[in-house]
Amino acid sequence: MPSPNARAAPGAGIIADRVFGYHGAVGRESSAALQAANASALGNSLMAVLGVPWLLCFFAYFRASLP
């Protein structure tokens, strides 16, 4: 079974494509607006892939430290 860290990169790509609207590879023929939209989609998907586990750890840590 692969580690959760190994699933983060493909997960970010899938989330960027299906949830945030990433549109294919960026090349010389892509417009600046498309590149900006793709960058935003990738940034949002990385925040989802990294931020959600951090929040879960944060809440578990403080839940465990309560008396």
DSSP file (Angstrom, degrees, kcal/mol; ACC not computed):
  #  RESIDUE AA STRUCTURE BP1 BP2  ACC     N-H-->O    O-->H-N    N-H-->O    O-->H-N    TCO  KAPPA ALPHA  PHI   PSI    X-CA   Y-CA   Z-CA
    1    1 A M              0   0    0      0, 0.0     2,-0.0     0, 0.0     0, 0.0   0.000 360.0 360.0 360.0 127.3    0.0    0.0    0.0
    2    2 A P        -     0   0    0      0, 0.0     5,-0.0     0, 0.0     0, 0.0  -0.342 360.0-104.3 -69.7 152.0    1.5    3.4   -1.0
    3    3 A S    >>  -     0   0    0      1,-0.1     3,-0.8    -2,-0.0     4,-0.7  -0.317  28.3-110.8 -71.2 158.4    2.0    5.9    1.7
    4    4 A P  H >> S+     0   0    0      0, 0.0     3,-0.7     0, 0.0     4,-0.5   0.825 118.1  61.2 -59.3 -30.2   -0.3    8.9    2.0
    5    5 A N  H >> S+     0   0    0      1,-0.2     3,-0.8     2,-0.2     4,-0.6   0.849  98.9  55.6 -65.2 -32.7    2.5   11.2    0.9
    6    6 A A  H <4 S+     0   0    0     -3,-0.8    -1,-0.2     1,-0.2     3,-0.1   0.709 105.7  52.9 -72.2 -19.3    2.8    9.3   -2.4
    7    7 A R  H <X S+     0   0    0     -4,-0.7     4,-1.9    -3,-0.7    -1,-0.2   0.565  89.4  80.2 -90.3  -9.3   -0.9   10.0   -3.1
    8    8 A A  H <X S+     0   0    0     -3,-0.8     4,-2.5    -4,-0.5     5,-0.2   0.921  90.3  48.0 -68.3 -45.1   -0.7   13.7   -2.6
    9    9 A A  H  X S+     0   0    0     -4,-0.6     4,-2.0     2,-0.2    -1,-0.2   0.949 116.4  41.4 -65.5 -49.8    0.7   14.7   -6.0
   10   10 A P  H  > S+     0   0    0      0, 0.0     4,-2.5     0, 0.0    -1,-0.2   0.889 114.6  54.4 -64.1 -34.4   -1.8   12.7   -8.1
   11   11 A G  H  X S+     0   0    0     -4,-1.9     4,-2.6     1,-0.2    -2,-0.2   0.906 106.7  50.4 -63.4 -40.9   -4.6   13.8   -5.7
   12   12 A A  H  X S+     0   0    0     -4,-2.5     4,-2.5     1,-0.2    -1,-0.2   0.898 111.3  49.2 -63.6 -39.9   -3.7   17.4   -6.3
   13   13 A G  H  X S+     0   0    0     -4,-2.0     4,-2.1     2,-0.2    -2,-0.2   0.910 112.2  47.0 -65.6 -42.4   -3.8   16.9  -10.0
   14   14 A I  H  X S+     0   0    0     -4,-2.5     4,-2.9     2,-0.2     5,-0.4   0.921 114.2  47.1 -66.4 -43.6   -7.1   15.1   -9.9
   15   15 A I  H  X>S+     0   0    0     -4,-2.6     4,-2.3     1,-0.2     5,-1.6   0.909 111.7  51.2 -64.9 -41.2   -8.6   17.8   -7.7
   16   16 A A  H  <5S+     0   0    0     -4,-2.5     6,-2.5    -5,-0.2    -1,-0.2   0.905 116.6  41.1 -61.1 -41.1   -7.2   20.6   -9.9
   17   17 A D  H  <5S+     0   0    0     -4,-2.1     4,-0.4     4,-0.2    -2,-0.2   0.942 126.1  29.3 -73.0 -49.4   -8.7   19.0  -13.0
   18   18 A R  H  <5S+     0   0    0     -4,-2.9    -3,-0.2    -5,-0.2    -2,-0.2   0.800 131.7  26.9 -87.9 -29.8  -12.1   17.9  -11.7
   19   19 A V  T  <5S+     0   0    0     -4,-2.3    -3,-0.2    -5,-0.4    -2,-0.1   0.861 127.9  33.1-101.0 -45.1  -12.9   20.4   -9.0
   20   20 A F  S   <S-     0   0    0     -5,-1.6    -3,-0.2    21,-0.1    -4,-0.1   0.411 104.5-112.1-102.2   2.3  -11.1   23.6   -9.8
   21   21 A G        -     0   0    0     -4,-0.4    -4,-0.2    -6,-0.3     2,-0.2   0.848  40.5-178.9  79.2  37.2  -11.2   23.6  -13.6
   22   22 A Y        -     0   0    0     -6,-2.5     2,-0.6    -9,-0.1    -1,-0.2  -0.513  15.6-150.8 -66.0 135.7   -7.5   23.0  -14.7
   23   23 A H        -     0   0    0      1,-0.3    15,-0.1    11,-0.2    -1,-0.1  -0.738  36.9 -80.1-119.4  83.3   -7.4   23.0  -18.5
   24   24 A G  S    S-     0   0    0     -2,-0.6    -1,-0.3     2,-0.1     2,-0.1   0.140  77.7 -23.8  64.3-172.8   -4.6   20.9  -20.0
   25   25 A A        -     0   0    0     -3,-0.1     2,-0.5     1,-0.1    13,-0.0  -0.429  60.1-128.6 -74.9 146.1   -1.0   21.6  -20.4
   26   26 A V        +     0   0    0     -2,-0.1     2,-0.2     4,-0.1    -1,-0.1  -0.843  39.5 157.0 -97.7 128.0    0.2   25.1  -20.7
   27   27 A G    >   -     0   0    0     -2,-0.5     3,-1.1     4,-0.0     8,-0.1  -0.609  58.8 -73.6-132.3-165.7    2.4   25.9  -23.7
   28   28 A R  T 3  S+     0   0    0      1,-0.2    -2,-0.0    -2,-0.2     0, 0.0   0.805 125.6  57.0 -65.9 -28.9    3.5   28.9  -25.7
   29   29 A E  T 3  S+     0   0    0      2,-0.0    -1,-0.2     0, 0.0     2,-0.2   0.561  84.5 102.7 -82.8  -6.6    0.1   29.1  -27.5
   30   30 A S  S <  S-     0   0    0     -3,-1.1     2,-0.1     1,-0.1    -4,-0.1  -0.488  73.6-117.9 -78.2 147.3   -1.9   29.4  -24.2
   31   31 A S     >  -     0   0    0     -2,-0.2     4,-2.1     1,-0.1     5,-0.2  -0.335  20.5-113.6 -78.5 163.2   -3.1   32.8  -23.2
   32   32 A A  H  > S+     0   0    0      1,-0.2     4,-2.3     2,-0.2     5,-0.2   0.849 117.6  55.9 -65.1 -33.9   -2.1   34.6  -20.1
   33   33 A A  H  > S+     0   0    0      2,-0.2     4,-2.3     1,-0.2    -1,-0.2   0.903 107.8  47.7 -66.0 -41.2   -5.7   34.3  -18.7
   34   34 A L  H  > S+     0   0    0      2,-0.2     4,-2.6     1,-0.2   -11,-0.2   0.907 111.5  50.5 -66.2 -41.4   -5.6   30.5  -19.2
   35   35 A Q  H  X S+     0   0    0     -4,-2.1     4,-2.3     1,-0.2    -2,-0.2   0.899 111.4  48.4 -63.2 -39.9   -2.2   30.3  -17.5
   36   36 A A  H  X S+     0   0    0     -4,-2.3     4,-2.2     2,-0.2    -2,-0.2   0.903 111.9  49.1 -66.3 -40.9   -3.5   32.4  -14.6
   37   37 A A  H  X S+     0   0    0     -4,-2.3     4,-2.4     2,-0.2    -2,-0.2   0.904 112.4  48.3 -65.1 -40.9   -6.6   30.2  -14.2
   38   38 A N  H  X S+     0   0    0     -4,-2.6     4,-2.5     2,-0.2    -2,-0.2   0.896 110.7  50.7 -66.4 -39.7   -4.5   27.0  -14.3
   39   39 A A  H  X S+     0   0    0     -4,-2.3     4,-2.3     2,-0.2    -2,-0.2   0.903 111.3  48.6 -63.5 -40.4   -2.1   28.4  -11.7
   40   40 A S  H  X S+     0   0    0     -4,-2.2     4,-2.6     2,-0.2    -2,-0.2   0.906 110.4  51.1 -65.4 -41.8   -5.1   29.3   -9.5
   41   41 A A  H  X S+     0   0    0     -4,-2.4     4,-2.2     1,-0.2    -2,-0.2   0.912 112.1  46.7 -62.2 -42.9   -6.6   25.8   -9.9
   42   42 A L  H  X S+     0   0    0     -4,-2.5     4,-2.3     2,-0.2    -2,-0.2   0.900 112.3  50.2 -67.0 -39.9   -3.3   24.2   -8.9
   43   43 A G  H  X S+     0   0    0     -4,-2.3     4,-2.0     1,-0.2    -2,-0.2   0.916 111.7  47.8 -63.7 -42.8   -2.8   26.5   -5.9
   44   44 A N  H  X S+     0   0    0     -4,-2.6     4,-2.0     1,-0.2    -1,-0.2   0.889 111.8  49.8 -65.5 -39.2   -6.3   25.8   -4.7
   45   45 A S  H  X S+     0   0    0     -4,-2.2     4,-2.6     2,-0.2    -1,-0.2   0.883 109.8  50.7 -70.0 -35.8   -5.9   22.0   -5.1
   46   46 A L  H  X S+     0   0    0     -4,-2.3     4,-2.6     2,-0.2     5,-0.4   0.896 109.0  52.2 -65.7 -38.1   -2.6   22.1   -3.2
   47   47 A M  H  X S+     0   0    0     -4,-2.0     4,-2.8     2,-0.2     5,-0.4   0.906 111.9  46.3 -62.9 -40.2   -4.3   24.0   -0.4
   48   48 A A  H  X S+     0   0    0     -4,-2.0     4,-1.3     3,-0.2    -2,-0.2   0.925 114.9  46.0 -66.7 -44.0   -7.0   21.3   -0.3
   49   49 A V  H  < S+     0   0    0     -4,-2.6    -2,-0.2     1,-0.2    -1,-0.2   0.862 127.2  28.1 -69.3 -35.4   -4.6   18.4   -0.4
   50   50 A L  H  X S+     0   0    0     -4,-2.6     4,-1.4    -5,-0.2    -2,-0.2   0.834 119.5  52.2 -94.4 -36.7   -2.3   19.9    2.2
   51   51 A G  H  X S+     0   0    0     -4,-2.8     4,-2.5    -5,-0.4    -3,-0.2   0.871 102.1  57.0 -72.4 -38.5   -4.6   22.1    4.3
   52   52 A V  H  X S+     0   0    0     -4,-1.3     4,-2.2    -5,-0.4    -1,-0.2   0.942 109.3  44.6 -63.3 -48.7   -7.3   19.5    5.1
   53   53 A P  H  > S+     0   0    0      0, 0.0     4,-2.5     0, 0.0    -1,-0.2   0.894 112.4  53.5 -62.8 -36.5   -4.9   17.0    6.8
   54   54 A W  H  X S+     0   0    0     -4,-1.4     4,-2.6     1,-0.2    -2,-0.2   0.922 109.1  48.5 -62.4 -42.6   -3.2   19.8    8.7
   55   55 A L  H  X S+     0   0    0     -4,-2.5     4,-2.6     2,-0.2     5,-0.2   0.905 110.4  51.4 -63.1 -41.1   -6.6   20.9   10.0
   56   56 A L  H  X S+     0   0    0     -4,-2.2     4,-2.4     1,-0.2    -2,-0.2   0.916 112.1  46.3 -62.4 -42.6   -7.4   17.4   11.0
   57   57 A C  H  X S+     0   0    0     -4,-2.5     4,-2.6     2,-0.2    -2,-0.2   0.904 111.0  53.4 -65.1 -40.4   -4.1   17.1   12.9
   58   58 A F  H  X S+     0   0    0     -4,-2.6     4,-2.2     1,-0.2     5,-0.2   0.941 112.6  42.7 -59.1 -49.6   -4.7   20.4   14.5
   59   59 A F  H  X S+     0   0    0     -4,-2.6     4,-2.0     1,-0.2    -1,-0.2   0.878 114.3  50.8 -68.1 -37.2   -8.1   19.5   15.8
   60   60 A A  H  X S+     0   0    0     -4,-2.4     4,-2.1    -5,-0.2    -1,-0.2   0.900 110.1  50.9 -65.8 -39.2   -6.9   16.0   16.9
   61   61 A Y  H  X S+     0   0    0     -4,-2.6     4,-1.3     1,-0.2    -2,-0.2   0.938 114.9  40.9 -64.0 -47.6   -3.9   17.5   18.8
   62   62 A F  H  < S+     0   0    0     -4,-2.2     4,-0.4     1,-0.2    -1,-0.2   0.792 112.7  54.9 -75.5 -25.7   -6.0   20.0   20.7
   63   63 A R  H >< S+     0   0    0     -4,-2.0     3,-0.8    -5,-0.2    -1,-0.2   0.892 109.2  48.2 -68.2 -39.3   -8.8   17.5   21.3
   64   64 A A  H 3< S+     0   0    0     -4,-2.1    -2,-0.2     1,-0.2    -1,-0.2   0.781 107.3  56.5 -72.4 -26.0   -6.3   15.1   22.9
   65   65 A S  T 3< S+     0   0    0     -4,-1.3    -1,-0.2    -5,-0.1    -2,-0.2   0.537  83.8 102.9 -85.6  -5.2   -4.8   17.9   25.1
   66   66 A L    <         0   0    0     -3,-0.8    -3,-0.0    -4,-0.4     0, 0.0  -0.495 360.0 360.0 -74.2 147.6   -8.2   18.7   26.7
   67   67 A P              0   0    0      0, 0.0    -1,-0.1     0, 0.0    -3,-0.1   0.507 360.0 360.0 -68.9 360.0   -8.6   17.4   30.2
